[in-house]
Amino acid sequence: MEIFTFKKENGKRIEAFDSNFVMSRITKTSSHSMIGCMYLEENGVIGYHQAVTPQMLLIVKGEGEVRSNNGKYFPVKTGDAVFWGKDEWHETRSEEGLMAIVIESEELTPGDFIK
């Protein structure tokens, strides 16, 4: 058995695309997948950018808002999962802060499993 940590302190601050959050990477697979944990602090933002691969944002703690190409923000909270397709423009922001797991992979098909 091995025990690891994905605490905020082990992460890296991301500021690209006018972002303001900490990413603590969890794993990377041989099929070009990435799983990480994002920490948005008060007034944190994952800036508006295009998804390089399909990606899913799983809100673990807190709440915020997400948007896609249409520019309209939608509220998200603990237990919500947001999926963006490849090349889809998107942004996430939070006034009070949130913690989320992000999964990026060409093989993501969340509609097969969750509703």
FIGULO-539636 format. One record per residue: chain; residue number from 0; x, y, z negated of N, C-alpha, C in turn. Coordinates in steps of 0.1 Angstrom, whole numbers, plus 5000, padded with zeros to 4 digits. Layout:
BEGIN
koldo;ronu;n.xx;n.yy;n.zz;ca.xx;ca.yy;ca.zz;c.xx;c.yy;c.zz
A;NUM;X;Y;Z;X;Y;Z;X;Y;Z $
...
//
This chain:
BEGIN
koldo;ronu;n.xx;n.yy;n.zz;ca.xx;ca.yy;ca.zz;c.xx;c.yy;c.zz
A;0;5008;4988;5000;5000;5000;5000;5009;5012;5000 $
A;1;5004;5023;5007;5011;5036;5007;5000;5046;5004 $
A;2;5004;5056;4997;4995;5067;4993;5001;5080;4999 $
A;3;4993;5087;5007;4998;5100;5013;4989;5111;5008 $
A;4;4993;5123;5012;4985;5135;5009;4983;5143;5021 $
A;5;4971;5149;5022;4969;5159;5033;4965;5173;5026 $
A;6;4970;5175;5014;4967;5188;5007;4971;5200;5015 $
A;7;4965;5210;5013;4967;5223;5020;4982;5227;5019 $
A;8;4988;5225;5008;5002;5229;5006;5011;5222;5016 $
A;9;5007;5210;5021;5016;5203;5031;5013;5207;5045 $
A;10;5004;5216;5047;5000;5220;5061;5008;5231;5066 $
A;11;5005;5235;5078;5011;5246;5085;5001;5257;5089 $
A;12;5005;5269;5086;4996;5280;5090;4995;5282;5105 $
A;13;4983;5283;5110;4981;5285;5125;4976;5298;5127 $
A;14;4982;5306;5136;4978;5319;5139;4976;5322;5154 $
A;15;4977;5311;5163;4975;5313;5177;4960;5316;5180 $
A;16;4957;5323;5190;4944;5327;5194;4937;5336;5184 $
A;17;4945;5344;5176;4940;5352;5165;4933;5343;5154 $
A;18;4939;5331;5152;4934;5322;5142;4940;5325;5129 $
A;19;4933;5320;5118;4938;5322;5105;4934;5310;5096 $
A;20;4942;5298;5097;4938;5287;5089;4951;5278;5087 $
A;21;4950;5268;5079;4961;5259;5076;4957;5245;5082 $
A;22;4966;5239;5089;4963;5225;5095;4973;5216;5088 $
A;23;4967;5205;5082;4975;5195;5076;4972;5182;5085 $
A;24;4982;5179;5093;4980;5167;5102;4979;5154;5094 $
A;25;4971;5145;5099;4969;5133;5092;4975;5121;5100 $
A;26;4973;5120;5113;4979;5110;5121;4979;5113;5135 $
A;27;4986;5106;5143;4986;5107;5157;4987;5093;5163 $
A;28;4979;5089;5172;4979;5076;5177;4986;5075;5191 $
A;29;4988;5062;5195;4995;5061;5208;4986;5064;5220 $
A;30;4973;5065;5218;4964;5069;5228;4961;5084;5229 $
A;31;4971;5092;5225;4971;5106;5225;4959;5112;5218 $
A;32;4957;5107;5205;4947;5112;5196;4954;5119;5185 $
A;33;4947;5129;5179;4953;5136;5167;4942;5137;5157 $
A;34;4945;5135;5145;4935;5137;5134;4942;5146;5124 $
A;35;4935;5156;5120;4941;5166;5110;4931;5171;5101 $
A;36;4935;5178;5091;4926;5185;5081;4929;5200;5082 $
A;37;4919;5208;5084;4920;5222;5085;4914;5229;5073 $
A;38;4921;5239;5068;4917;5247;5056;4915;5261;5061 $
A;39;4902;5265;5062;4900;5279;5065;4897;5286;5051 $
A;40;4905;5296;5048;4904;5304;5036;4893;5314;5038 $
A;41;4890;5322;5028;4880;5333;5029;4883;5341;5042 $
A;42;4873;5343;5050;4874;5350;5062;4883;5343;5072 $
A;43;4885;5330;5071;4893;5322;5080;4887;5320;5094 $
A;44;4895;5318;5104;4890;5317;5117;4899;5307;5125 $
A;45;4893;5298;5133;4900;5291;5143;4896;5298;5156 $
A;46;4905;5306;5162;4902;5315;5172;4896;5309;5185 $
A;47;4889;5318;5192;4882;5314;5205;4892;5309;5215 $
A;48;4891;5296;5218;4900;5289;5228;4894;5278;5235 $
A;49;4900;5273;5245;4895;5261;5253;4900;5248;5246 $
A;50;4892;5238;5245;4896;5225;5240;4904;5218;5251 $
A;51;4916;5214;5247;4925;5207;5255;4920;5193;5258 $
A;52;4914;5187;5248;4908;5174;5249;4895;5174;5242 $
A;53;4886;5164;5243;4874;5164;5235;4878;5164;5221 $
A;54;4870;5171;5213;4873;5172;5198;4861;5173;5190 $
A;55;4863;5169;5177;4852;5168;5168;4857;5175;5155 $
A;56;4848;5183;5149;4851;5190;5137;4841;5185;5126 $
A;57;4846;5178;5116;4838;5173;5105;4839;5181;5093 $
A;58;4829;5188;5089;4829;5197;5077;4829;5189;5064 $
A;59;4839;5189;5057;4841;5182;5044;4836;5190;5032 $
A;60;4839;5203;5033;4836;5211;5021;4834;5225;5026 $
A;61;4824;5232;5021;4822;5246;5025;4812;5248;5036 $
A;62;4812;5260;5041;4803;5263;5053;4809;5274;5061 $
A;63;4803;5275;5073;4808;5285;5082;4799;5286;5094 $
A;64;4805;5291;5106;4797;5292;5118;4806;5287;5129 $
A;65;4800;5281;5140;4807;5277;5152;4800;5283;5164 $
A;66;4808;5285;5175;4802;5289;5187;4809;5282;5199 $
A;67;4802;5282;5210;4808;5277;5222;4807;5287;5233 $
A;68;4806;5283;5245;4806;5292;5257;4795;5302;5257 $
A;69;4784;5299;5251;4772;5309;5251;4774;5321;5242 $
A;70;4784;5320;5233;4786;5332;5224;4777;5332;5211 $
A;71;4767;5324;5211;4758;5323;5199;4764;5315;5188 $
A;72;4765;5320;5176;4770;5313;5164;4759;5304;5158 $
A;73;4763;5292;5154;4754;5283;5147;4760;5280;5133 $
A;74;4752;5280;5123;4757;5277;5109;4761;5262;5108 $
A;75;4772;5259;5101;4776;5245;5097;4779;5245;5083 $
A;76;4777;5233;5077;4780;5231;5063;4785;5217;5060 $
A;77;4789;5214;5048;4793;5200;5044;4784;5189;5050 $
A;78;4791;5180;5057;4783;5169;5062;4780;5170;5077 $
A;79;4782;5182;5083;4779;5185;5097;4791;5181;5105 $
A;80;4789;5176;5117;4799;5173;5127;4796;5180;5140 $
A;81;4807;5187;5145;4805;5195;5157;4814;5189;5168 $
A;82;4809;5186;5180;4817;5181;5191;4818;5191;5202 $
A;83;4830;5193;5207;4832;5201;5219;4839;5192;5230 $
A;84;4834;5193;5242;4840;5186;5253;4853;5192;5258 $
A;85;4860;5185;5266;4873;5190;5272;4870;5203;5280 $
A;86;4879;5213;5278;4878;5226;5285;4867;5235;5279 $
A;87;4859;5230;5270;4849;5239;5264;4855;5249;5255 $
A;88;4851;5262;5257;4855;5273;5249;4848;5272;5235 $
A;89;4855;5275;5224;4849;5274;5211;4856;5282;5200 $
A;90;4849;5284;5189;4855;5291;5178;4848;5287;5165 $
A;91;4855;5287;5154;4850;5284;5141;4854;5295;5131 $
A;92;4845;5299;5123;4848;5309;5113;4841;5307;5100 $
A;93;4846;5312;5089;4840;5310;5076;4843;5322;5067 $
A;94;4832;5328;5062;4834;5339;5052;4839;5334;5039 $
A;95;4834;5323;5034;4838;5318;5020;4848;5307;5021 $
A;96;4851;5302;5032;4861;5292;5034;4855;5278;5036 $
A;97;4863;5269;5042;4858;5255;5044;4870;5246;5047 $
A;98;4868;5233;5045;4877;5223;5048;4871;5214;5058 $
A;99;4878;5210;5068;4873;5201;5079;4883;5192;5084 $
A;100;4879;5180;5088;4887;5171;5095;4885;5173;5110 $
A;101;4896;5174;5117;4894;5175;5132;4900;5163;5139 $
A;102;4893;5158;5149;4898;5146;5156;4898;5151;5171 $
A;103;4909;5149;5177;4911;5152;5192;4915;5140;5199 $
A;104;4907;5136;5209;4910;5124;5217;4902;5123;5230 $
A;105;4908;5119;5240;4901;5117;5253;4890;5106;5251 $
A;106;4891;5098;5241;4882;5086;5239;4871;5089;5229 $
A;107;4868;5102;5225;4858;5105;5216;4844;5103;5223 $
A;108;4835;5096;5216;4821;5095;5221;4812;5094;5209 $
A;109;4811;5106;5201;4804;5106;5189;4789;5103;5191 $
A;110;4783;5106;5202;4769;5103;5205;4765;5088;5204 $
A;111;4775;5080;5205;4773;5065;5204;4771;5061;5190 $
A;112;4775;5069;5180;4775;5065;5166;4767;5073;5157 $
A;113;4767;5087;5159;4760;5096;5150;4750;5104;5157 $
A;114;4740;5109;5150;4729;5117;5156;4729;5130;5148 $
//
